[in-house]
């Protein structure tokens, strides 16, 4: 992408960026470059500088060239899509990032979107359809149901609990919704989670929402829930920096009583490499695969034995052995694999380290009766130690 300009006007500080100028257009540009970059910038401004921003992103033909006279001119990008991007950015209905229908259609199934109420925009005769892109953490979940009614009491209670937890140093809470099939359990949670996200964002607090839908096959795959959400959580974490200052501030000691001892275990039979799902190679909001460097940083910060790098990186997250070995200077793991309980402790603490900058962390799970035993143990560990 290219930075067209940044100016200060009646709207505040405005930055104009473009993707697809002549000579810099790429296949899958929207899904692999434009949308990931847009989301990364938006979230980095909030997490790193505590600056709340609003983004309008559109797709369309535009004039890209010089405007002005011989002595005074500039490079400009002009067209209806540019004007619409500005309208979406300034829209009071913008929850953070808004895109038009052209972006949604171009992204296809690679991204998920929440459809919002169309808005009237200057220069457009008809109301303009607008959409909010979902992060990769949210794409595996259902969508908002238009015209959803009922369950106000349950949703209000969940929102009230989330507000208190985001505002105060509150201990972890566990909400379990049980009802007959087809009575709206999933829809209730979807609307509640969306309400929580908007509520916390309005208060300028940091919220991380991890979602996973359990499948029957998860019962046979240890740590299935963590395999799905941990790569994204690693991508969300802003604490993994190369500078010593960042490393010192992100340091987290091992919880008292935690043992990283190792015993024999049939981890080859538990490997995710032979059965990678679409959730294995995912990112947070950066559009890249789960970072082996960040995983290595977590292991070092927690002073975990090197066996954890191979266990979690290769067997659970599907990172190839060669990459992990190269990051460790060509060293190969010689020790025994960690025990399942030690892995539970590690996964729980790694999750806590990656999410400690968030004011509120929501783990929304559907069909939990199909979740494997090890994932349950990690959740229990998080609930006890948070």
N, C-alpha and C positions, 0 to 999 in steps of 0.2 A: 504494500500500500504506500501511498504518498500523503504527506502533510501539505494540504493546500494553503492554509493560513490559520493563525489564531489571532483573534481580535477581542477587544473589550468594548461592548456596546450596552444598550439598554437591557439586554438579556443577561448581562454578566460576561464572564469569560467564555468565548465560543471558539471551538476548534473544529475545523473542516478538514476531513480526511477523505481520500478517494481510493478505490480499488478498481483496477481494470483500465487504467490509462493506456494509450497506445504504446505497445512494446512491453507491457507488464501485465498482460492478461494470462490467466492460467486456468486449466481445467479444474472444476469443482472449487472455483474461487470463492463463492459465497459460503459454502459449508466448511472449507478447510482453511480459509484465510480471513475473510471479512467478518463473519459472525464470531469466530473465536477471538480475533483481535479486539472487536468491539466490546465483547463481554469481559475480556481480561483488563482492558483499560478502565472500564466502569468499576470493576471490583477492586482493582489496584488503587484507584483514587480513594476509595472508601477505606480499604484496609491499611494502606501505607500512609496516606496523608489526611485521613478523616475528612475527605471532601466528597460530598454527595453530588452526583452528576446525573444529568438526564440526556439520553441519546436517542436520536431519530435516525433510522437507517432505511434507505430505499434503494431500488434498483431500476435503472432506465437509461435511455439514451440522453446524452448531454453534449453541449458544445464545450470542447476543451481546447483552449488556445488563448492567444493574446488579444486583449481588449485595450483601447485607449489610443493615444496619438503617438507620433514619432518619438517625442522627447519624454513622454510620461505614459507608461503602459504597464500592464501586469498580466500574468497568466491567470486565467479564470476558468471556472467550471460552471456553466449556466444551463438551466433547463427545468422542466416541470418536476423531475424527480429530486433535484436539488432543493427546490422551493418546498416540496412536500417534506423532505427530511427536516428542514428548519421548522415547519409547522408541527411535526410530530415531537420534535425536541421540546418545543415550548408548550405543548399541550398539557393542560392541568390534569389530564387523565394518564399521563405518562408515569408508570410505576418505577421507572429506571431506564428501561430500554423498550422502544417501540419500533416495529418494522411494518412495512406495507405488504400488500398481498403478493406483489411480485417477488419479494424476498422469500415469503413463505412457500410459494410455488416452486421457486428455484431450489430451495433447500430440500424439498421433497420429504422423504422419510428419515433423512439423516438428522433432522432436528424435530423437536416437538414445540408446539406453540399453544398459548392460551388465546383464544379469540375474545377480543374485547368489543364493547359497543362502538360501532362506527362513529367517526367524528366529522364535523363540518370543517373544511379547510379552505382558506382564502384561495381563490383561483380554481376551485374545483366545484362543478355544478352539483354533483351528488355526494352524499356522505362517503367518506373514505374508510374502507375496512382496515382495522389495525390489529396487530398481534404482538403478544409478548413472548419472546423466545424463552424456552426452558433450558436450564442447565442440564448437563449430562447426568447429574444426580437425580433430576426430576423426570427424565425422559422415560424411564422404565415404569412409570406409574400411570394411572388413569388421568383423564382430563376432566376439567370442570364440566358439570352437566348444566346446560342452559335451562332455566326455569325450575331449578331445584328448590323444593319447598320442604318445610318440616325440619325436625332435629335442631331447632333453634336453641333449646335448652342445653343439649349436649355440646353444640358448637360454642355457645357462649361460655360454658364452663371451661372448655379447653383453651379458649382465647384468654380468659381471665387468669388461668394458671400460667400460660406462656408469658403474659405481660408481667406478672409478679416475678417469674424466674429470670426474665431478661433484665429487670430493673434492680433486683437484689441478688445477693449471693445465696441462692436457694439450692438446697440439695436436689438430687435427681428425682424425677417423678415418673411413674409408670401408669399408663392408661390402657386398659384392656377392654375392647369392645366386643361383646358376644351377642349374637342374635341369629335367628333363622336365616337361611340362605335367601337372597333376593330382597331383603328388607332395607337395603341401603347402607350397610356398614361401610363399604369402600367409598361410596359417594360422600358420606358424612365426614370421613377422615380427609378425603381430598379437599373438600370445601373448608374444613377446619384448618388444615395445613396452609392452604392458600391465604386464609384470613390471618393466620399467625405471621406468615411472611410479610404481608402488607402492614400489619400492625407494628411489627418490630422495625421494619424499614422506615416507617413514618416517624418513629422515635429516634431515628439515626443510630440504631443499635445494629450490631453485626449478628446475623443469623445464618446458620448452616443447616440445610435440610437434606438429609440422606433418605432415600426411599428404595425399598426393595420388595418385590412381589415373590413370595416363596412358591416354588413348584414342587411337585411330588418327587422329582428327581433329586431335589436338595437333600432329602433324607439320606441319600447314599453318598453325599459329597460333603465331607467335613469342612467347616468354616465357609459354607456356601454364601452366607450373607456377607461376610467380610470380603470374600473374593469379588463380590459385586460392587461394594461401596468403598473399600479401602483405596483402590487406585484413584478414584475421584477425590477422596478426602486428602490424599497425598497431593493431588493437583491443586486443591483449594488452599492448602497451607501456605502461608506467606513467610513462615519463619525460617525456611531452609535457604540460607544465603551463604555465600562463600566467605564473607567478611567475618573476622573474629568477633566483632561486636554482636552481629546477629547470632552467631553460634553460642555466645555466652548467654545471651538473653533467652535463647530457646532451650537451654539446658534443662533436663528433667531427670532427677535421680530415680533409681528403681525403688518401687514401693517396698516398704519394710516387710520382710517376710517372703518376698518374691524370690523364687529360685529358678535360675537358668540352667539347672543341672540337665544332663542328657541321659536318656536311656534308649534302648533299641526301639524302633517304631517302623511300621510298614508304610513309610511316607511315599514310596514309589507308587503304591496302590492308591494313594490319595491325590496323586498329581493332577493338576488342572491342565497340564500341557496337552494331554491327549484328547481333552474334551473342552477346549476353550469355547466360551460363549462370547457373544458380542460385548458382554460386560467386562471381559478380561482386559482387552486392550481399549481402555477408555481413558479420558482425562477429566480434570476438573473443569475449568472454564478456559483452558488454554488450547484445546484442540490437539494435544499431543498425547502420546502413550504415557502410561504410568511411569514416572521417572525413576530409573534404577539408582540415580545419584541421590535422590531424596530418601529412598528406602535405605541406602547405605548410611546416609546421615542420621536417620532415626536410630539405626542399630548402634552407631558410634556414640550418639548422645545418651543412649540408654545403657551403654557399656555392655551390650549383649555380645555373647560369643559369636564368632564369624559363621557358625553353623546356622544361625538364624537368617543370614542373608540368603543362603541357598534355599533353606526351607520355605521362607515366606516369599522370596523373590521368584524362585523357579517353580516350586511345587504348588504354591497357592495363587500367585499372580501371573505365572506363565512367562516370566522373563527368562531368556535363554541363558544357559550355563556360561557360554563364552563371554557374554556381556558382563555378567556378574564377576567372572574371573578376571577380566580385563580391568574392571574398576578396583579390584583388590590387588593390582599389580601382578597379575598372573598367578596369584596364590590359589591353591585348591584346598577345599575344606577336607580336613583329615579326621576331625572328631566325629563322634556319634551324633545323630540327629537329636534335637531337643525332644523332650517328652511332650505329649499333647497338653498337659496342664501348664507346662512352662510356655508353650505356644499361646495358650489362652491368655496368660498373664502378659505376654509380649504384645499380642494383638490389642488388648484392652488399653495398655499404656501407650502404644503407638497411636491409637485413635485419640486418646486424651491429649497427647502432645500436638497432634496435627490440628486439633480443634480448640486449643486453649485460648486463642485470641477471639473466639466468638463469644458474644454475650449470651447466646442461646443456641443449643444444638438439638435438633429434632430428628429422631430416627423413626420413620414411619414404615411399618411393616404390614403387609397384607398376607392373609392365609398362613399365619404363623404356626398353625398345626402341622404344616409341612416343613418346618425349619429343622435343621439338623441339631444334634445334641451339643456339638462344640460351639455353634453360633449362640445357642442359648446360654452356654457357660460364659461366653464373652460378654453378652448383655448383662448377665448377673454380676460379673466383675465390674462392669462400668457402673451399674446401679449402686453397688456397695461402696465403690471408691470415689464416686463423683459427688 
